[in-house]
Amino acid sequence: MRAFRVAYDGTPYHGFQRQPSQPDVSTVEGTLFRALRELGVLEDEKPEGYAAAGRTDAGVSALAQTVALDCPEWLTPAALNGDLPADVRAWASTEVGEEFHATYDARSREYVYHLHAPDLDDERARACLGALVDTHDLHNLTSDSGDTTRTIYEARLERDGSYAIVTLCADGFLRQLVRRIVSLVEAVGRGERDLAFIDRVLSEERLSGPEGIASAPPEPLVLSDVDYDVEFEVDERAAESARAVFEAKRVERETGARVAARIGQRMG
């Protein structure tokens, strides 16, 4: 068994998890499986022993998505990248035991959200995040049902110019959890909700209608780390390829932002 770290730009994809009932829908997992078929590693519906760390939503990107599968020794990150599109890059790997499970063996996961919020009251926003740290039933912050209790180990906000960088580390993440937390933090930080509202969010009462918390947009969200009791070895050739891809994306999007800004500034 080998576990791979995989980075991807999630904006062109309809999430990580493949959708067998909709084979024409492009997903990161489906893209990985096609590459494995091209390499002759995969013959069945999915690889033997396969599991992934998490299921990012449509538009969400990743630095450290982790997948594990039975594969030949020659399948290095660089070899895998040979049949992957540029926006999906394996960059590190490690040998793991047959009992390893990429989902259940994760000790924690970390997400980072880049919130454009120049007028946010950072101290109020930090107080909101601080109230979420600990074990809570988070049913008002997810579209999931069933067991919605999770432990948030860390929740912090750092200022980077006009952006508030929100980092959340937890034992697991429910559907839309990070994006709804960001919406809550933004509402509190802008004074649209008071700090007492957080107690209602964490209570057994189900919030609905105007009281409900919508999800923030997915594109600023990144799965930044998944922690295991194993050490990953960086494949320098693969990592260099990934750096080049994402640097090119950075320049492309920065250029697009400059063009949009100039158009907006010159109107009227």
C-alpha positions, -999 to +999 in steps of 0.1 A: +000+000+000+012+035-008-003+068+004+000+099-019-003+136-011-023+153-039-027+190-046-053+203-070-071+234-082-107+226-074-123+254-094-128+233-126-141+203-108-175+193-093-158+182-060-134+155-052-157+125-050-166+108-083-202+104-092-208+071-109-244+080-117-231+110-136-201+098-155-198+130-175-194+152-144-157+160-139-143+152-104-108+150-090-113+114-079-125+104-113-095+122-129-072+102-106-089+069-115-086+077-153-048+083-148-045+049-130-063+032-158-040+047-183-010+035-163-024+000-162-027+001-124-065+001-122-088-025-139-118-025-116-142+003-106-117+015-079-082+005-067-078-023-042-075-009-007-084+026-019-095+054+004-092+092+005-088+116+034-119+137+026-145+148+001-140+184-008-170+202-023-171+216-059-147+245-062-126+237-032-089+232-037-063+211-018-027+211-009-027+178+011-056+156+000-044+121+008-053+089-011-040+054-004-042+023-026-025-010-035-001-002-063+033-013-078+065+001-064+072+020-096+041+042-091+058+073-077+042+108-075+061+118-106+050+087-125+013+093-115+016+129-127+026+117-161-011+108-168-027+136-147-038+170-160-017+199-148-042+211-122-040+178-103-005+170-089+008+143-067+039+155-048+047+132-019+041+096-008+049+069+017+046+032+022+018+022+046+005-011+060-024-030+046-045-018+075-040+019+067-071+038+059-068+074+046-101+084+060-102+068+094-065+070+103-064+108+100-057+123+134-068+158+123-076+178+092-069+215+085-087+239+062-077+275+053-102+301+040-091+333+023-118+358+032-117+392+015-128+414+043-110+447+047-137+461+070-139+431+093-135+437+131-108+412+136-112+410+174-149+402+172-141+377+145-115+360+167-139+360+197-164+341+175-138+316+164-126+311+200-161+302+211-162+273+186-130+256+199-139+224+218-164+196+212-198+208+200-229+195+182-225+216+150-259+207+134-266+244+127-234+247+107-238+218+082-262+202+058-254+168+072-277+148+094-269+120+119-239+125+142-229+161+139-207+164+169-171+173+162-141+186+181-124+218+168-089+218+181-079+252+167-096+282+151-076+313+143-077+344+122-047+361+108-047+394+089-030+396+054-038+431+040-074+431+029-078+394+036-087+376+068-071+342+067-093+317+087-077+284+097-096+256+113-082+223+126-106+195+138-109+158+142-132+158+112-153+181+091-190+180+082-204+190+048-201+228+044-189+232+079-159+255+072-179+277+048-207+281+072-183+289+100-167+316+078-202+331+071-208+332+109-174+348+116-180+374+089-215+382+103-201+386+138-171+405+126-192+430+106-216+435+136-245+419+118-247+393+146-238+397+182-215+373+201-245+359+220-258+345+187-230+319+188-247+303+218-279+298+198-259+283+169-243+258+193-276+250+210-300+222+203-324+246+187-325+242+149-321+276+132-340+281+099-351+307+075-335+341+082-318+327+113-300+300+092-264+303+083-256+301+045-223+288+031-196+311+020-183+306-016-162+275-020-133+289-042-113+306-014-112+273+006-082+249+007-077+215+024-042+224+037-032+195+059-042+160+070-022+146+099-013+109+102+011+089+122+033+084+092+060+105+075+056+115+038+086+118+015+085+146-009+092+136-045+112+167-056+106+161-093+069+160-088+069+189-063+088+211-087+062+203-114+034+212-090+051+245-079+055+255-115+018+248-123+005+267-093+028+296-099+015+299-134-020+299-121-011+326-096+002+348-124-028+342-146-053+351-119-033+381-107-032+393-143-069+388-146-075+407-114-054+437-127-074+438-159-107+437-140-095+464-117-085+487-146-118+482-163-137+491-131-115+521-124-119+536-159-157+535-160-175+568-158 
